[in-house]
Amino acid sequence: MPSGKAISLRRAHTTLLLSEEAAILTGWAACQVWCARQNTTKIGLVLSNVEDLSGSVASALGSDVVDQLVRHNKFEQDGVTTLLLTEKTTENQTASVLLLLGIQPERLSTITDHPHVEACVFIPRTEEDLEAYLRLYPKSAKVELKGVDDSQQPTMTPEHRERVHWYEKHYEVIAHAHLQPGNRHVLGARQLQICRYCGRQHPATTFSKEAHALPLLIGNRTLIDALECDACNAHFGSVIEDHFAKWTHPFRTMGRIEGRRGVPSWKSFDDQSRIEAPDASNLLMWFPSGDSRRQLDEEANFLRLTLDRQPYVPMGVFKSLVKMALAVMPPQEAVHCDHLKHWILDPVHSFESYPYGPLNVYFQQFSGPTPTIGLTYWLMRRHPNSDIAPYLSFALQFSNLMLQIILPMHEQDKSFMNGKNFELGWFPTVAGIANHEETFGPTVRKVIDMSGTAPVKGDQEPMRFRFESREEILQSDPPDR
């Protein structure tokens, strides 16, 4: 940009598959990362008018955030204040990082040339806006962030850019939402209550219980499904979601994910080690001296933990993710997935119930601060012109985890089942910002085969954390449980 000191982000919506909600989330996350690295505390959300808070902004950031912005012109979270600004109120603002939405490119210089502004993220709404923007600021790279100090600029890595382009080429998003506390939404609220899974309706079944479209245990308190009957709800809770809960338990404890009874505590198989979260910001850990499950690297400032996991059935974990995808799937696509509904309703986990495999979970665990509050999902369908991507893919991000699956579709993916090779790129995450992994540690990526039908016992999950400082305190014993 003309001043040579601002950040420029290429069309942020391309980062998360051409969705304005995703562009806003990406831009907001980028601003937060910049604040953390430059030790600044204020983000200015600059809109052409206050009415722009409705629609995609409310959907992306949540109604509770928008309500605070409307009432108080600011929203505070984790020491960072987001200020609500318009073109008319930027003259006296003091935010050093700006997120600009719905601003005409020719108006940008009057906003970004303010002496307090150190960085900005521009979100174009149309191709015309993008073209006009690039004519004015040709040095602003596409989907890259240009910083004050080029040696520290938080640019997108080439690998991340390739992943974004791959998904743009091969998929379209057919269901997507970022779920935050207070932004309640009921699926099927105005429809005749016919269960989307078993097909029954009153009086053959009842709908008296509140069913969560995505599990409450991963922090979903806002997306409710009015088309999940009580019988199916009970079945899912005991037959598949219980396995998902046990498999994700270590991640939910360390990520401080609040479920029905708060953040779950963790304890080792021998009851000698324990981790608890007194609140959503802190963890208390008790490990015996010399316990190999805790390794401290003081020179590199890393803590390595190996956490025991309760027995779980892998296929139950996979079915739980399939159930989430079916919950948010548009009706016109769900008619092709009756086989999946029958499969997840089968009380027995067996390969014979639906002979499709392997049931892979594409797992990513990225280090550093959680990029957004809440959780986000994407349900994607293959573009008609693609012949190498599976038909349906579902991705779920909560805390620092990204989980992705291919939905088993024996008709639409028949060629792949008959031996043709397919591709599925790693879904883009915030760790794709350059220097993120150098700052917070590497991203763990692995493909986990969840085809197993027998309980997995004695399983452990290795984790690694970077810390800034270490302070010795008086030793205390864990609470009796």
Summary of the structure (lengths in Angstrom):
residues: 481
radius of gyration: 23.4
end to end distance: 58.9
largest distance: 68.2
contacts: 1497
relative contact order: 0.13
helix: 30%
strand: 24%
